[in-house]
């Protein structure tokens, strides 16, 4: 008997009465409410930056705070508040317009879900024999259709709410961060980080609470039919990710059209600083940071969390813990998320209360320390949950067979997902931070022009795929060997268990970027801009880390959903030597490239219009370059808004329609091939695109900062090397903020959509092969 077996037996004795069903039902909502309360506390602390006056966005106030050294005047402070108001109004207006379009989509797709799933048994209201619980009767297919549709709508609304709340706190905090920078970089850092924490904790807590309440309410109807209950709850993940797709693509097109237009004309042609108020695209650029990097990322990670939870719950429901109605063990994925909220709360205090940033060099280490501390604490939390919430031994469904699993197996599955996330995060940081040689080499290549910069950047992106893929591969192998597909699902949850901290770090970046833009537009001193630039540079790296987490978790989530789909569709093996499967495999591998081409071209087309408009204003508005006249910001905002709303539809349609068409016409085996192909190729393309763009961005900032002798030799701003770096950064913008981040939603969304529609595809799919 091994030491782990002894530990398992001791735990089984301790379990008696340690985590009862009643305690579980209290623990999960309590953790969610604690998360919401902590988010509101952080919001209150951010709002304590003194305000007075009145603006139409509902905040009472001109943002005025007495600075220590009198750097800036009262007039500049008021100007900060006016700029903040313009950004907030622009972002809110765009999101409300986008949500009008998405409400139509939600209604249409909800009807499709109900029709497809209801038709599986001819809209019968009679109870059906259960698929996995032999000899028992389950609720009718029509009930599954109705509750899956309801779960879809709940997931979609929660996703929209997550993105919108994130945007509101970011636009609330950006000018406050700018004003706090007058007191020092430490004060500004705490304001930006607390604001990010508001988004992180609200999203994690809301996602958990809505899912928990949905399960409780659905159980009133389903009763002991846990198989039907957790199958219908998968609609929650579908709703979350479908909204995230349009939020990511639409927001990404908006922000990058403005960014490319502002950079190409402003920096390269007119040689004016970034975020210069004379640039007509500057407001649209700052609005874009909030609708793309904040609202889009919020919806994206919420989708990952919802899908990982749904995949784990579905696989558990058809295993012994579901069939025997062990509520506490069944709730294991939700308990992990609950503990994650508490762990992230403790971790956040390390950044905001237990340590102080005194110098710009401490910013990035402080953010990285958050990842390490949360990972170590979460490992302890996972051990406690695994030993006190799970039986010492149980069986899991494994493609038609039963696999015996011990509770410590699940501990290793969740933990390896958690630590794989840290490995991916640190690897991403190594390849995208200008503190290390890869980005410095890219910056050095700018000496000979934009072409060599592009070559070096692409090579860096391809190379940066290696370590994350090995980390994902090890996590998959270990978790599948120990606990089959359930192991992979909880490994994905492990990676996402510290989502509150991950999102806080990620949202910190765009808030700092906006703060720097406001400082420049308000005409604040060079000293303030240096501080906000330091915050922004660290934010660029943490944003890349956030994208790495999102892509890594998407790979695990997608594989878990794939396994759940294969199980639900009744496929025993997916044989790539079968023509039906191989055809799907090769087409699926092509889809990320097709999707990327659509999103890249959309950004290019919108940027083309933006460049022409910015040039037109510089050429036709007298006194604009001299600062005597104001540009027409509204026209640039309109160009970005119109382009993003129009251009988000074709890529979204490609992702949403592919599983429906493939499953209906070609059947479940071909669809399984499509899902496998898109997963394998999509992860590689997403990682390389995100890291290439991140490296180009920080290579430009490395030259601009001039912090080392090497950087000084390439600068200053406006030098040939700097212009080459700006061109590289501009090429990388749609890669890192539109195509790359959207691809992880593509692979997750197609998998969860296939799982939701699996009963229909299994019963009526493959129409073409039936007639041939």
C-alpha positions in Angstrom: 0.0 0.0 0.0 1.4 3.4 -1.0 1.6 6.5 1.1 -1.1 8.1 -1.1 -3.4 5.1 -0.4 -2.9 5.5 3.4 -3.6 9.3 3.0 -6.7 8.4 1.0 -8.0 6.1 3.7 -7.4 8.6 6.5 -9.3 11.2 4.4 -12.2 8.8 4.0 -12.5 8.6 7.8 -12.3 12.4 8.1 -14.9 12.8 5.5 -17.7 11.5 7.7 -19.8 14.7 8.3 -17.0 17.0 7.1 -18.7 18.3 4.0 -22.4 17.4 4.0 -24.9 18.2 1.3 -26.3 21.0 3.5 -22.8 22.5 4.1 -22.1 22.3 0.3 -25.3 24.2 -0.4 -24.2 27.0 1.9 -20.5 27.1 0.9 -21.0 27.7 -2.8 -23.3 30.7 -2.7 -21.5 32.1 0.3 -18.2 32.2 -1.6 -19.9 33.9 -4.5 -21.4 36.5 -2.3 -18.1 37.1 -0.6 -16.5 37.7 -4.0 -19.2 40.2 -4.9 -18.8 42.0 -1.6 -15.0 42.2 -2.0 -15.5 43.6 -5.6 -17.8 46.3 -4.2 -15.3 47.1 -1.5 -12.6 47.6 -4.1 -14.9 49.8 -6.2 -15.6 51.9 -3.1 -11.8 52.3 -2.4 -11.2 53.4 -6.1 -14.1 55.9 -5.8 -12.4 57.6 -2.9 -10.2 59.5 -5.2 -11.9 62.9 -4.6 -14.7 63.9 -7.0 -17.0 66.9 -7.3 -19.3 68.4 -10.0 -21.5 66.5 -12.4 -21.2 64.6 -15.7 -23.8 62.8 -17.8 -22.3 59.4 -17.2 -23.8 59.3 -13.7 -20.6 59.8 -11.7 -20.8 62.8 -9.5 -17.8 64.6 -10.3 -14.8 66.4 -11.7 -11.9 64.2 -10.7 -9.8 66.5 -8.6 -7.1 65.4 -6.2 -4.4 67.6 -4.7 -1.0 66.5 -5.9 2.0 66.4 -3.7 4.3 68.6 -5.8 1.9 70.8 -7.7 2.9 69.3 -11.1 -0.5 69.9 -12.7 -3.2 72.6 -12.5 -6.8 72.4 -11.6 -7.7 72.9 -15.3 -5.7 69.8 -16.3 -7.6 67.8 -13.7 -11.0 68.9 -15.0 -9.8 68.1 -18.5 -9.0 64.5 -17.4 -12.6 64.1 -16.2 -13.9 65.4 -19.5 -11.8 62.9 -21.5 -12.9 60.1 -19.2 -16.5 61.1 -19.8 -16.0 61.0 -23.6 -14.4 57.5 -23.4 -17.1 56.2 -21.1 -20.0 57.5 -23.3 -18.3 56.1 -26.4 -17.8 52.7 -24.9 -21.3 52.5 -23.4 -22.9 53.7 -26.7 -21.0 51.0 -28.7 -21.9 48.2 -26.3 -25.6 49.1 -26.2 -25.7 49.1 -30.0 -23.8 45.8 -30.2 -26.2 44.3 -27.6 -29.2 45.3 -29.7 -27.8 43.2 -32.6 -27.0 40.3 -30.2 -30.4 40.3 -28.7 -31.8 39.4 -32.1 -29.2 36.7 -32.5 -30.1 35.3 -29.0 -33.8 35.1 -29.8 -33.2 33.4 -33.2 -30.6 30.9 -31.9 -32.7 30.1 -28.8 -35.5 29.1 -31.2 -33.1 26.9 -33.2 -32.0 25.1 -30.0 -35.6 24.5 -29.0 -36.7 23.3 -32.4 -33.7 21.0 -33.0 -33.7 19.4 -29.6 -37.5 19.2 -29.4 -37.6 17.4 -32.7 -35.4 14.6 -31.5 -38.4 12.6 -30.3 -41.1 14.5 -32.3 -41.8 17.0 -29.5 -43.0 14.2 -27.3 -44.0 14.9 -23.7 -43.7 11.3 -22.6 -40.8 10.2 -20.3 -38.0 8.4 -22.1 -35.6 5.5 -20.9 -32.4 7.1 -19.6 -29.3 6.8 -21.8 -26.9 5.9 -19.0 -29.0 5.0 -15.9 -30.3 1.6 -17.2 -33.9 0.7 -16.3 -34.8 4.2 -15.2 -37.1 6.7 -16.9 -35.8 10.3 -17.6 -37.7 13.5 -18.5 -39.0 13.9 -22.1 -36.8 15.3 -24.9 -39.1 18.4 -25.1 -38.1 19.3 -21.5 -34.4 19.0 -22.4 -35.1 21.4 -25.3 -36.9 23.9 -23.1 -34.3 23.9 -20.3 -31.3 23.9 -22.7 -32.8 27.0 -24.3 -33.4 28.6 -20.9 -29.8 27.8 -19.9 -28.5 29.3 -23.2 -30.3 32.5 -22.5 -29.0 32.7 -18.9 -25.4 32.1 -20.0 -25.7 34.7 -22.7 -27.1 37.3 -20.3 -24.4 36.6 -17.7 -21.7 36.9 -20.4 -23.1 40.2 -21.5 -23.3 41.4 -17.9 -19.7 40.3 -17.2 -18.4 42.3 -20.2 -20.5 45.4 -19.5 -19.6 45.6 -15.8 -15.9 45.3 -16.7 -16.2 48.1 -19.2 -18.0 50.4 -16.6 -15.3 49.9 -13.9 -12.5 50.4 -16.4 -13.9 53.7 -17.7 -14.6 54.7 -14.1 -11.0 54.1 -13.1 -8.9 55.3 -16.0 -8.8 59.0 -15.1 -8.5 58.2 -11.4 -5.4 56.2 -12.2 -4.0 59.2 -14.1 -4.6 61.5 -11.3 -3.1 59.2 -8.7 0.0 59.0 -10.8 0.8 62.6 -9.7 1.3 61.2 -6.2 3.6 58.4 -7.4 3.6 55.2 -9.4 2.6 53.2 -6.3 -0.7 55.0 -5.8 -1.5 54.7 -9.5 -0.7 51.0 -9.6 -3.0 50.3 -6.6 -5.9 52.2 -8.2 -5.5 50.4 -11.6 -5.1 47.0 -9.9 -8.1 47.4 -7.6 -10.2 48.4 -10.6 -9.1 45.2 -12.4 -9.9 43.2 -9.2 -13.5 44.6 -9.3 -14.0 43.0 -12.7 -12.2 39.8 -11.8 -14.2 39.1 -8.7 -17.6 40.2 -10.1 -17.1 37.9 -13.1 -16.0 34.9 -11.1 -18.7 35.3 -8.5 -21.5 36.1 -10.9 -20.6 33.2 -13.1 -20.6 30.8 -10.1 -23.8 32.2 -8.5 -25.9 32.2 -11.7 -24.8 28.6 -12.5 -25.5 27.4 -9.0 -29.0 29.0 -8.9 -29.8 27.6 -12.3 -29.0 24.1 -11.1 -31.1 24.5 -8.0 -34.1 25.8 -10.0 -33.7 23.2 -12.8 -33.7 20.5 -10.1 -37.2 21.5 -9.0 -38.4 20.0 -12.3 -35.9 17.3 -12.9 -35.8 15.8 -9.4 -33.7 12.6 -9.5 -33.1 12.9 -13.3 -29.6 14.3 -12.9 -28.6 13.0 -16.4 -31.2 15.3 -18.0 -30.5 18.1 -15.6 -26.8 18.4 -16.3 -27.3 17.8 -20.1 -29.6 20.7 -20.3 -27.3 22.9 -18.2 -24.6 22.7 -20.9 -26.7 25.4 -22.7 -25.2 27.8 -20.1 -21.8 27.3 -21.6 -23.1 27.7 -25.1 -24.8 31.0 -24.2 -21.6 32.4 -22.5 -19.3 31.6 -25.4 -21.6 32.7 -28.2 -21.8 36.2 -26.7 -18.0 36.1 -26.0 -17.3 35.4 -29.7 -19.2 38.4 -31.0 -17.9 40.6 -28.1 -14.3 39.6 -28.9 -14.5 39.9 -32.7 -16.6 43.1 -32.6 -14.5 44.7 -29.9 -11.3 43.6 -31.5 -12.2 45.1 -34.9 -13.3 48.3 -33.2 -10.1 48.8 -31.2 -7.6 47.8 -33.8 -9.2 49.8 -36.6 -8.8 52.9 -34.4 -5.3 51.9 -33.2 -3.9 51.2 -36.6 -5.3 54.4 -38.0 -4.0 56.5 -35.1 -0.5 54.9 -35.3 0.1 55.0 -39.0 -0.9 58.6 -39.6 -0.1 60.0 -36.2 3.2 58.4 -35.4 4.7 57.4 -38.8 3.4 60.2 -41.1 3.0 63.1 -38.7 5.6 62.2 -36.1 3.3 63.1 -33.2 3.3 61.2 -29.9 0.9 58.4 -29.1 -2.5 59.6 -27.7 -1.8 63.2 -28.9 -5.1 65.1 -28.7 -4.5 66.4 -32.2 -4.9 62.9 -33.6 -8.6 62.5 -34.7 -8.6 58.7 -33.9 -7.3 59.0 -30.3 -10.7 58.8 -28.5 -11.8 55.9 -30.7 -8.5 54.2 -29.8 -9.1 54.6 -26.1 -12.8 53.5 -26.3 -11.5 50.4 -28.2 -9.3 49.4 -25.3 -12.4 49.1 -23.1 -14.8 47.3 -25.5 -12.1 44.9 -26.9 -9.6 44.2 -24.2 -12.0 44.6 -21.2 -15.5 43.7 -22.2 -14.3 41.1 -24.8 -11.8 39.4 -22.5 -14.4 39.4 -19.6 -16.9 37.6 -21.8 -14.2 35.2 -23.1 -13.0 34.0 -19.8 -16.5 33.8 -18.4 -17.3 31.5 -21.4 -14.3 29.3 -20.6 -15.3 29.0 -16.9 -18.9 28.2 -17.8 -17.9 25.5 -20.4 -15.4 23.9 -18.1 -17.9 23.7 -15.3 -20.6 22.3 -17.7 -18.3 19.7 -19.2 -17.2 18.5 -15.7 -20.8 18.4 -14.4 -22.1 16.5 -17.5 -19.4 13.8 -17.3 -19.9 13.5 -13.5 -23.7 13.1 -14.0 -23.3 10.0 -16.1 -20.7 8.5 -13.7 -21.2 6.7 -10.3 -21.3 10.0 -8.3 -24.2 11.2 -10.5 -26.1 8.0 -10.7 -25.8 7.5 -6.9 -26.9 11.2 -6.4 -23.9 12.2 -4.3 -24.6 15.9 -4.2 -21.3 17.0 -2.6 -19.1 15.0 -5.0 -21.3 16.1 -7.9 -20.6 19.8 -6.9 -16.8 19.3 -6.8 -16.3 21.6 -9.8 -18.3 24.4 -8.2 -16.6 23.9 -4.8 -13.2 24.3 -6.6 -14.4 27.6 -8.1 -15.7 28.7 -4.6 -12.3 28.0 -3.0 -10.6 29.9 -5.9 -12.6 33.1 -5.1 -11.4 33.0 -1.5 -7.8 32.2 -2.5 -7.8 35.1 -5.0 -9.2 37.4 -2.4 -6.2 36.6 -0.1 -3.8 37.0 -3.0 -5.2 40.4 -4.0 -4.3 41.7 -0.5 -0.6 41.0 -1.2 -0.7 43.5 -4.1 -2.9 46.2 -2.5 -2.3 46.1 1.2 0.6 43.9 2.3 3.2 45.4 -0.1 3.9 48.8 -1.7 5.2 49.7 -5.1 7.9 52.3 -4.7 9.6 52.1 -8.1 8.6 51.3 -11.7 10.9 48.3 -11.6 8.7 46.7 -9.0 5.5 46.7 -11.0 5.9 43.7 -13.2 7.4 41.5 -10.4 4.4 42.4 -8.2 1.9 41.3 -10.9 3.8 38.0 -11.5 3.9 37.4 -7.8 0.1 37.4 -7.8 0.2 34.4 -10.2 2.7 32.5 -8.1 1.0 33.2 -4.7 -2.5 32.3 -6.0 -1.2 29.1 -7.6 0.5 27.9 -4.4 -2.5 28.8 -2.1 -4.9 27.2 -4.6 -2.9 23.9 -4.6 -3.5 23.7 -0.8 -7.2 24.5 -1.4 -7.6 21.8 -4.1 -6.1 19.2 -1.7 -8.6 20.1 1.0 -11.6 20.0 -1.5 -10.5 16.8 -3.1 -10.1 14.9 0.2 -13.2 16.3 1.9 -15.7 16.6 -1.0 -15.0 13.4 -2.9 -15.5 9.7 -1.9 -12.2 7.9 -1.4 -13.0 5.8 -4.5 -15.6 6.0 -7.2 -16.1 5.2 -10.9 -16.2 7.5 -13.9 -17.7 7.1 -17.4 -15.0 6.4 -19.9 -16.4 5.9 -23.4 -18.8 3.1 -22.6 -16.6 1.6 -19.8 -16.3 2.4 -16.1 -12.9 3.7 -14.8 -12.1 3.3 -11.1 -10.8 6.6 -9.7 -9.5 7.7 -6.2 -9.9 11.1 -4.8 -6.2 11.9 -4.9 -6.3 11.2 -8.6 -8.6 14.2 -9.0 -6.3 16.3 -6.8 -3.5 15.7 -9.3 -5.8 16.4 -12.3 -6.9 19.8 -11.0 -3.4 20.7 -9.8 -1.6 19.9 -13.1 -4.1 22.1 -14.9 -3.4 24.9 -12.4 0.4 24.6 -12.7 0.3 24.2 -16.5 -1.5 27.6 -16.5 1.4 29.1 -14.6 3.9 27.6 -17.0 2.0 29.0 -20.0 1.8 32.4 -18.2 5.5 32.6 -17.5 6.5 31.3 -21.0 4.2 34.0 -22.5 5.9 36.6 -20.3 9.4 35.5 -21.4 8.5 35.8 -25.1 6.5 39.1 -24.8 8.3 41.2 -22.1 11.0 43.6 -23.2 13.0 42.6 -20.1 14.2 39.4 -21.9 16.3 38.7 -25.0 13.5 37.5 -27.4 11.8 41.0 -27.5 15.2 42.8 -27.4 16.3 40.8 -30.4 13.1 41.9 -32.2 13.8 45.5 -31.3 17.4 45.2 -32.5 16.2 43.9 -35.9 14.5 47.3 -36.4 17.9 48.8 -37.2 17.6 47.4 -40.7 14.0 48.3 -41.3 10.4 47.0 -40.9 11.0 43.8 -43.0 13.6 42.3 -40.7 11.4 43.3 -37.7 8.5 41.4 -39.2 10.7 38.3 -39.9 12.0 38.2 -36.3 8.6 38.8 -34.8 7.0 35.9 -36.8 9.8 33.6 -35.8 9.4 34.5 -32.2 5.7 33.8 -32.3 6.2 30.4 -33.9 8.9 29.5 -31.4 6.8 30.6 -28.4 4.3 27.8 -29.2 6.7 25.0 -28.1 6.6 25.2 -24.3 2.8 25.9 -23.9 2.0 23.0 -26.2 4.2 20.6 -24.2 2.6 22.0 -20.9 -0.9 21.4 -22.4 0.1 17.9 -23.7 1.5 16.8 -20.3 -1.7 18.1 -18.5 -3.9 16.2 -21.0 -1.9 12.9 -20.7 -1.7 12.9 -16.9 -5.3 14.0 -16.3 -6.8 11.6 -18.9 -4.7 8.7 -17.6 -5.9 9.3 -14.0 -9.6 10.3 -14.5 -10.5 10.0 -18.2 -12.4 12.9 -19.7 -13.6 14.1 -16.3 -9.9 14.6 -15.4 -9.4 16.9 -18.4 -12.5 18.9 -17.5 -11.4 19.5 -13.9 -7.8 20.2 -15.2 -9.3 23.1 -17.3 -11.2 24.2 -14.1 -7.9 24.1 -12.3 -6.3 26.4 -14.8 -9.4 28.8 -14.4 -9.7 28.4 -10.6 -7.7 31.6 -10.1 -9.7 33.5 -12.8 -10.4 36.4 -10.4 -6.7 37.1 -10.1 -6.0 36.4 -13.7 -8.7 38.9 -14.8 -7.5 41.5 -12.3 -4.0 41.3 -13.8 -5.4 41.3 -17.4 -7.9 44.3 -16.9 -5.1 46.3 -15.2 -3.4 46.6 -18.6 -6.1 48.4 -20.6 -6.9 50.6 -17.6 -3.2 51.7 -17.4 -3.1 52.2 -21.2 -6.2 54.5 -20.9 -4.6 56.3 -18.0 -1.5 57.1 -20.2 -3.7 58.3 -23.0 -5.6 60.6 -20.7 -2.4 62.0 -19.3 -1.2 62.8 -22.9 -4.5 64.3 -24.0 -4.8 66.4 -20.9 -1.3 67.9 -21.4 0.1 66.5 -18.2 3.8 66.7 -17.5 6.4 64.3 -19.0 7.0 62.9 -15.5 3.4 61.7 -15.2 3.5 60.2 -18.7 6.6 58.3 -17.8 4.8 56.8 -14.8 1.8 55.8 -16.8 4.0 54.4 -19.6 5.7 52.2 -17.0 2.3 50.9 -15.8 1.2 50.4 -19.4 4.4 48.4 -20.4 3.8 46.0 -17.5 0.2 45.9 -18.5 1.1 44.8 -22.1 3.0 41.8 -20.7 0.2 40.8 -18.3 -2.4 41.1 -21.1 -0.3 38.7 -23.1 -0.2 36.4 -20.0 -4.0 36.7 -19.8 -4.3 35.7 -23.4 -2.0 32.7 -22.8 -4.2 31.5 -19.9 -7.3 32.0 -22.1 -5.9 29.9 -24.9 -4.4 27.2 -22.7 -7.7 26.8 -20.8 -9.6 26.8 -24.1 -7.6 23.8 -25.3 -8.4 21.8 -22.2 -12.0 22.9 -22.1 -12.5 22.1 -25.8 -11.0 18.6 -25.4 -13.3 18.0 -22.3 -16.3 19.1 -24.3 -15.2 17.0 -27.3 -15.1 13.9 -25.0 -18.6 14.8 -23.6 -19.9 15.2 -27.2 -18.4 11.8 -28.3 -20.0 10.2 -25.2 -23.4 11.8 -25.8 -23.4 11.1 -29.5 -22.8 7.4 -28.9 -19.5 7.2 -30.7 -17.2 4.4 -29.3 -14.0 5.5 -31.1 -12.9 8.3 -33.3 -10.9 6.6 -36.0 -8.9 9.0 -38.2 -8.4 6.3 -40.8 -12.1 6.4 -41.5 -12.8 8.7 -44.5 -15.7 10.5 -42.8 -13.5 11.4 -39.8 -10.3 12.3 -41.8 -12.3 14.6 -44.1 -13.7 16.4 -41.0 -10.2 16.5 -39.5 -8.5 18.3 -42.4 -11.5 20.7 -42.9 -11.5 21.4 -39.1 -7.7 22.2 -39.2 -8.4 24.7 -42.0 -11.2 26.6 -40.1 -8.9 28.7 -37.8 -7.1 30.0 -40.9 -10.4 30.9 -42.6 -11.6 32.6 -39.5 -8.3 34.5 -39.0 -8.4 35.7 -42.7 -11.9 37.1 -42.1 -11.0 38.9 -38.9 -7.7 40.2 -40.2 -9.3 41.5 -43.4 -12.1 43.1 -41.4 -9.5 45.1 -39.3 -7.6 46.0 -42.5 -10.7 47.3 -44.3 -11.8 49.3 -41.2 -8.3 50.6 -40.7 -8.1 51.7 -44.3 -11.2 53.9 -43.8 -9.8 55.2 -40.5 -6.4 56.2 -42.1 -8.2 58.0 -44.9 -10.4 59.9 -42.4 -7.4 60.9 -40.2 -5.4 62.0 -43.2 -8.4 64.0 -44.5 -8.8 65.8 -41.2 -5.1 66.7 -40.9 -5.2 68.0 -44.5 -8.4 69.9 -44.4 -8.8 71.3 -40.8 -6.7 74.5 -40.6 -4.6 74.8 -37.5 -5.1 71.1 -36.4 -1.3 70.3 -36.4 -0.5 73.5 -34.6 -3.1 72.7 -31.8 -5.3 75.7 -32.6 -8.3 73.6 -33.9 -10.0 70.5 -32.5 -10.3 67.3 -34.6 -13.6 65.6 -35.3 -13.3 62.7 -32.9 -17.0 61.6 -33.4 -16.5 60.7 -37.1 -13.6 58.3 -36.2 -15.7 56.7 -33.5 -18.5 56.2 -36.0 -16.2 54.6 -38.5 -15.0 52.0 -35.9 -18.5 51.4 -34.6 -20.1 50.8 -38.1 -17.2 48.6 -39.2 -17.1 46.4 -36.1 -20.9 45.8 -36.1 -20.9 45.0 -39.8 -17.8 42.9 -39.9 -18.4 40.7 -36.8 -21.3 38.9 -38.4 -19.5 36.7 -41.1 -16.8 35.3 -38.7 -19.5 34.7 -36.1 -21.7 32.9 -38.7 -18.8 30.7 -39.7 -18.3 29.4 -36.2 -22.0 29.1 -35.3 -23.1 27.4 -38.5 -20.2 24.9 -39.0 -21.3 22.4 -36.3 -25.0 22.7 -37.3 -24.3 22.1 -41.0 -21.6 19.4 -40.5 -23.7 17.5 -37.9 -26.9 17.6 -39.9 -25.5 16.8 -43.3 -22.5 14.7 -42.6 -23.2 13.2 -39.1 -21.5 12.9 -35.8 -18.3 11.1 -36.9 -17.4 13.9 -39.4 -18.3 16.5 -36.8 -15.9 14.8 -34.4 -13.2 15.1 -37.0 -13.9 18.8 -37.5 -13.7 19.5 -33.7 -10.4 17.6 -33.3 -8.9 19.4 -36.3 -9.9 22.9 -35.2 -8.6 22.2 -31.7 -5.2 21.0 -32.8 -4.6 23.8 -35.4 -6.5 26.6 -33.6 -4.4 26.4 -30.4 -1.1 26.8 -32.3 -2.3 29.7 -34.5 -3.8 31.5 -31.4 -0.6 31.3 -29.3 1.7 32.3 -32.1 -0.6 35.2 -33.2 -1.0 36.6 -29.7 2.7 36.3 -28.8 3.9 37.8 -32.1 1.7 40.8 -31.7 2.7 41.2 -28.0 6.4 41.0 -28.8 6.1 43.7 -31.6 4.2 46.0 -29.2 6.8 45.7 -26.4 9.7 46.0 -28.9 8.3 49.4 -29.8 7.9 50.4 -26.1 11.5 49.1 -25.4 12.9 51.6 -28.0 10.6 54.4 -26.8 11.5 54.0 -23.1 15.3 54.1 -23.8 16.0 52.5 -20.4 19.2 50.8 -21.5 22.2 51.7 -23.7 21.0 49.3 -26.3 17.5 50.8 -26.4 19.0 54.3 -26.5 21.1 53.4 -29.6 17.9 52.4 -31.4 15.9 55.5 -30.4 14.7 58.1 -29.8 11.0 58.3 -30.9 10.8 59.2 -34.6 14.1 57.5 -35.5 14.1 55.0 -38.4 14.3 52.1 -36.1 11.4 53.4 -34.1 9.3 53.9 -37.2 10.1 50.2 -38.2 9.0 49.1 -34.7 5.7 51.1 -35.1 5.0 49.3 -38.4 5.6 45.9 -36.7 3.4 46.9 -33.8 0.7 48.0 -36.2 0.8 44.6 -38.1 0.7 42.8 -34.8 -2.4 44.7 -33.5 -5.0 42.6 -35.2 -3.0 39.4 -34.5 -2.8 39.9 -30.7 -6.1 41.7 -30.1 -8.5 40.3 -32.7 -7.6 37.1 -34.5 -5.5 35.4 -31.8 -7.9 35.9 -28.8 -11.0 35.1 -30.9 -9.6 31.7 -32.0 -9.8 30.2 -28.5 -13.5 31.0 -28.5 -13.8 29.3 -31.9 -12.5 26.0 -30.6 -14.5 26.1 -27.4 -17.8 27.3 -29.0 -17.9 24.7 -31.8 -17.3 22.0 -29.2 -20.0 23.1 -26.7 -22.5 23.8 -29.5 -21.9 20.2 -30.8 -22.5 18.9 -27.3 -25.8 20.8 -26.9 -27.0 19.6 -30.3 -25.6 16.0 -29.9 -29.0 14.4 -29.3 -30.3 15.8 -32.6 -27.2 14.9 -34.6 -27.2 11.3 -33.1 -30.9 10.9 -34.0 -31.2 12.7 -37.4 -27.7 13.7 -38.5 -25.8 12.5 -41.6 -28.6 13.2 -44.1 -26.2 13.2 -47.1 -24.8 9.8 -46.2 -28.3 8.4 -45.7 -29.3 9.3 -49.3 -26.0 8.3 -50.9 
